[in-house]
Every structure is written in structure tokens, then in C-alpha cells.
Amino acid sequence: MGLNQEAKRADALTARAVHGAVGEQWTAALLAELPGGWTVLHGRKLPGFVADYDHVLISPCGTLVVVLDSKRWHAQRETSLVRGRVHCGREDRHGQVTAVARYAERLERALDVPGVSVLPLLVVHGSRVTGNFLSVPVQGLEEPVFVLDPSWLVSTLTASGREAPANPRRAAALVRRVDQVLPRYTG
């Protein structure tokens, strides 16, 4: 006798969660290589919303927050742009790019700190990213969402953190604000 449909769905959800958690662990290991001054918060949640934030980074300048979503996609399929939409092989994954953009928008509104930008970023483990870096337009947003191969993650973040001089006091205040707005995810 096989499992009922509800049990099969629960098993599939558990398998996806475990699969995704591995990608998040790989990303966390890469983020440990960031130069001093960066603050990295893992597993956060914006109250009132279903989704959790895999990684939230605060730059040394105290004017940039990065919402980083980790994905682990099929290793035998390339991640590329097809007619302006992100695909892993033939599968359209653009909804996941749009989702991280919306997470960043929500966080920017919730933080409500003048002069602070919130950048959405997606890192893809497994699947090779065409050119290691995709700049993806998302309808309704001025700035693109960047989709990166893991090998480009630390260098891209380091370069973005150099856009303004380090300001430890401002960065610490922003870390406190992010910590206040995004409590640890316990689900």
C-alpha cells in the first residue's frame, strides 16, 4: 500500500526544504570569506509575510543592505536569460527572481532608513550561470536583479561595498535596525 496524496506532498516539501538548505549552507560558507566590516544575518523573517530571508547582508558603509536568496538548481542545466526571463534549462524560474526583488522592496519599506538601498541578489548553486552573471530586468523595478554563479558572489559583494567609504557607526546602527525589523526565522 502506498502513501496517500497528502503524505506524498509532505514528503516532497521536506525533500525540497532539505535540498534548499544545502544551497543555503554553501552560500553561508562563501559569505564567511567576505572582508571585515560586512555583517551577515541568516534565516530572517519579516513579520506578516510567509517567506523567509535566506541571507541579509549589511555593507561596511552602512548604506547598503543585500537581500540574498540561495538556489540549488539542476547541475546538468544551464541558467540563462530567455526572452528577458530566467530559465534553468527549459524551466522558467523567473518567478523566483521576481520574488527576491519583492522581498527587497518589502524590506526597504520596513526599514524606512533614508539613504539606504536594498539590493536583491540571487546565487545559483549547481546550474552553471551563463557568463557567471545575469542582470535581470524585473517589471516595475528601476534596477535589475543580479543572478550570480557562486564563484562571483564574494567579488561582486566586495565591489558593491566599496562604492562608499566604510562607516562603522552607521553600519552598526543599520545592523540594529535590520535586526529589529527582521527577527530570526524559527519555522
C-alpha positions as CSV (number, residue, x, y, z in Angstrom):
1,M,0.0,0.0,0.0
2,G,1.4,3.4,-1.0
3,L,1.3,6.8,0.7
4,N,-1.8,8.9,0.4
5,Q,-1.6,12.1,-1.6
6,E,-1.2,14.3,1.5
7,A,1.8,12.2,2.7
8,K,3.4,12.4,-0.7
9,R,3.1,16.2,-0.8
10,A,4.6,16.4,2.7
11,D,7.5,14.2,1.7
12,A,8.1,16.3,-1.4
13,L,8.0,19.5,0.6
14,T,10.5,18.1,3.1
15,A,12.8,16.9,0.3
16,R,12.7,20.4,-1.3
17,A,13.5,22.1,2.0
18,V,16.5,19.8,2.6
19,H,17.7,20.4,-0.9
20,G,17.4,24.2,-0.5
21,A,19.0,24.1,2.9
22,V,22.2,22.6,1.4
23,G,22.4,25.6,-1.0
24,E,21.9,28.0,1.9
25,Q,24.8,26.3,3.8
26,W,27.0,26.6,0.7
27,T,26.2,30.2,0.4
28,A,26.9,30.8,4.1
29,A,30.3,29.2,3.7
30,L,31.1,31.6,0.8
31,L,29.9,34.6,2.8
32,A,32.3,33.8,5.6
33,E,35.0,34.9,3.1
34,L,33.7,38.5,2.9
35,P,36.2,41.1,4.1
36,G,35.8,42.7,7.5
37,G,33.1,45.2,8.1
38,W,30.3,43.2,6.4
39,T,27.5,41.8,8.7
40,V,25.7,38.7,7.6
41,L,22.4,37.6,9.1
42,H,21.0,34.2,8.1
43,G,17.4,33.0,8.3
44,R,15.4,36.1,9.0
45,K,11.6,36.7,8.6
46,L,9.6,39.9,8.1
47,P,6.6,39.6,10.4
48,G,3.3,39.4,8.5
49,F,4.8,37.7,5.4
50,V,5.1,34.0,4.6
51,A,8.6,33.9,3.0
52,D,11.8,34.0,4.9
53,Y,15.1,35.8,4.0
54,D,17.9,33.3,3.4
55,H,20.7,35.8,4.0
56,V,20.7,39.6,4.7
57,L,23.9,41.5,4.4
58,I,24.8,45.0,5.7
59,S,27.8,46.6,4.0
60,P,30.6,48.3,5.8
61,C,29.4,51.8,4.6
62,G,26.1,51.4,6.3
63,T,24.1,52.5,3.3
64,L,23.6,49.1,1.5
65,V,21.6,46.1,2.5
66,V,21.6,43.0,0.3
67,V,18.8,40.5,0.3
68,L,20.4,37.3,-0.9
69,D,18.4,34.3,-1.9
70,S,20.2,30.9,-2.4
71,K,19.0,28.5,-5.0
72,R,20.2,25.0,-5.8
73,W,19.2,24.2,-9.4
74,H,19.8,21.2,-11.7
75,A,23.5,20.8,-12.3
76,Q,23.0,19.4,-15.8
77,R,21.0,22.5,-17.0
78,E,22.3,26.0,-17.6
79,T,20.8,29.1,-16.1
80,S,20.3,31.7,-18.7
81,L,18.0,34.6,-19.9
82,V,15.4,33.5,-22.5
83,R,13.5,36.5,-23.9
84,G,14.2,38.5,-20.7
85,R,13.2,35.7,-18.3
86,V,15.5,33.5,-16.2
87,H,15.4,29.8,-17.1
88,C,17.2,26.7,-15.8
89,G,17.4,24.6,-18.9
90,R,13.8,24.8,-20.2
91,E,12.2,25.6,-16.9
92,D,11.1,29.2,-16.3
93,R,12.5,30.3,-13.0
94,H,11.7,34.0,-13.4
95,G,9.2,33.9,-10.6
96,Q,11.9,33.2,-8.1
97,V,13.9,36.2,-9.3
98,T,10.8,38.4,-9.0
99,A,10.2,37.0,-5.5
100,V,13.6,38.1,-4.3
101,A,13.0,41.6,-5.8
102,R,9.7,41.8,-3.9
103,Y,11.5,40.7,-0.6
104,A,14.0,43.5,-1.1
105,E,11.2,46.1,-1.7
106,R,9.3,45.0,1.4
107,L,12.5,45.2,3.5
108,E,13.4,48.6,2.2
109,R,9.9,49.9,3.1
110,A,10.0,48.2,6.5
111,L,13.5,49.6,7.3
112,D,12.4,53.1,6.3
113,V,16.0,54.5,6.7
114,P,16.8,57.5,4.4
115,G,19.9,56.9,2.2
116,V,19.8,53.1,2.5
117,S,19.4,51.0,-0.6
118,V,18.3,47.4,-0.5
119,L,19.7,45.3,-3.4
120,P,18.1,41.9,-4.4
121,L,20.6,39.2,-5.3
122,L,20.2,35.6,-6.2
123,V,23.0,33.0,-6.2
124,V,22.5,29.7,-8.0
125,H,24.4,26.6,-7.0
126,G,24.6,23.5,-9.2
127,S,23.4,25.0,-12.5
128,R,26.0,26.9,-14.5
129,V,25.0,30.6,-14.9
130,T,25.6,31.9,-18.4
131,G,28.6,34.2,-18.2
132,N,28.7,33.7,-14.4
133,F,26.4,36.8,-14.0
134,L,23.0,37.8,-15.3
135,S,21.5,41.2,-15.0
136,V,17.7,40.5,-15.0
137,P,15.1,43.2,-15.6
138,V,12.0,42.9,-13.4
139,Q,8.8,44.6,-14.3
140,G,8.1,47.6,-12.1
141,L,11.7,47.9,-10.8
142,E,14.2,50.5,-11.9
143,E,17.3,48.4,-11.0
144,P,17.8,44.8,-12.2
145,V,18.1,41.7,-10.0
146,F,21.6,40.1,-10.3
147,V,21.7,36.3,-10.6
148,L,25.2,35.0,-9.9
149,D,27.3,31.9,-10.1
150,P,28.7,31.2,-6.6
151,S,32.2,31.9,-7.9
152,W,31.2,35.6,-8.4
153,L,29.4,36.1,-5.1
154,V,32.2,37.4,-2.9
155,S,33.8,39.6,-5.5
156,T,30.5,41.1,-6.5
157,L,29.6,41.9,-2.9
158,T,33.1,43.3,-2.2
159,A,32.9,45.6,-5.2
160,S,29.5,46.9,-4.2
161,G,30.7,47.6,-0.6
162,R,33.5,49.8,-2.0
163,E,31.0,52.3,-3.5
164,A,31.2,54.4,-0.3
165,P,33.8,54.6,2.4
166,A,33.3,52.4,5.5
167,N,31.3,54.0,8.3
168,P,31.3,51.6,11.3
169,R,28.9,53.7,13.3
170,R,26.4,54.0,10.5
171,A,26.8,50.3,9.7
172,A,26.2,49.3,13.3
173,A,23.1,51.4,13.5
174,L,21.8,49.8,10.3
175,V,22.6,46.3,11.7
176,R,20.5,47.1,14.8
177,R,17.6,48.4,12.6
178,V,17.7,45.3,10.4
179,D,17.8,43.0,13.4
180,Q,14.8,44.8,14.8
181,V,12.8,44.6,11.6
182,L,13.8,41.1,10.7
183,P,13.7,38.7,13.7
184,R,15.3,35.3,13.4
185,Y,13.2,32.8,11.5
186,T,12.2,29.9,13.7
187,G,9.8,27.9,11.4
